[in-house]
Amino acid sequence: MTANGLVEINKMLEAGMREEHLLPRGMKLYGTVVSTKRKKTVTVERQLAKYLGKYKRQALTKSKIAAHVPGGVQLKEGDVVEIQQTRKISKTKSWVVTRVLKTKEEKV
């Protein structure tokens, strides 16, 4: 996707947040979309390097976060997004997608 397409998507996300009264605050994280099966929700996976003192090594761990997608934007699996904390939206959602950094390119 071109840079213009990303700008359009990010503008739609901003407008959707204003419309739904979602004020992003708190932590800001980056991750990859791994699931888009739920309506207005994506699952974002982020990888962490955790230090294991016993073995004096770093181990990669994953964490999955449910994030709200405002403004009816269609995200695909593999997109890299920025998510930010917001008020509690449902039992599992307290994060909102604020920007799309990179989209997964379609193979032709």
Residue pairs with C-beta under 8 A, 6 or more apart in sequence:
1 103
1 105
5 103
6 100
6 101
6 102
6 103
9 73
9 100
10 99
10 100
12 71
12 72
12 73
13 69
13 70
13 71
13 73
13 97
13 98
13 99
13 100
14 71
15 71
16 69
16 70
16 71
16 72
16 73
17 23
17 24
17 70
17 71
17 96
17 98
19 70
19 71
20 70
22 68
22 70
22 86
22 87
22 89
22 96
23 86
23 87
24 84
24 85
24 86
24 96
24 98
25 84
25 85
25 86
26 84
26 85
26 86
27 84
27 85
28 82
28 83
28 84
28 85
28 98
29 44
29 46
29 65
29 82
29 83
29 84
29 95
30 46
30 80
30 81
30 82
30 83
30 101
31 44
31 45
31 46
31 65
31 80
31 81
31 83
32 44
32 45
32 46
32 78
32 79
32 80
32 81
33 42
33 43
33 44
33 45
33 75
33 76
33 77
33 78
33 79
33 80
33 81
34 43
34 44
34 45
34 64
34 77
35 42
35 43
35 77
36 42
36 43
36 75
36 76
36 77
38 66
40 68
40 69
40 70
40 72
41 66
41 67
41 68
41 69
41 93
42 66
42 67
42 69
42 75
42 81
42 97
43 64
43 65
43 66
43 67
44 64
44 65
44 66
44 67
44 81
44 83
44 95
44 97
45 62
45 63
45 64
45 65
46 62
46 63
46 65
47 60
47 61
47 62
48 60
48 61
48 62
48 63
49 58
49 59
49 60
49 61
50 58
50 59
50 60
50 61
51 57
51 58
51 59
52 58
52 59
65 83
65 95
66 92
66 93
66 95
67 81
67 83
67 93
67 95
67 96
67 97
68 86
68 89
68 93
68 95
68 96
68 97
69 75
69 96
69 97
70 96
70 97
73 97
73 100
75 81
75 97
75 100
76 103
76 104
77 104
78 103
78 104
79 100
79 102
79 103
79 104
80 100
80 101
80 102
80 103
81 97
81 99
81 100
81 101
82 97
82 98
82 99
82 100
82 101
83 95
83 96
83 97
83 98
84 95
84 96
84 98
85 94
85 95
86 94
86 95
86 96
87 94
88 94
89 96
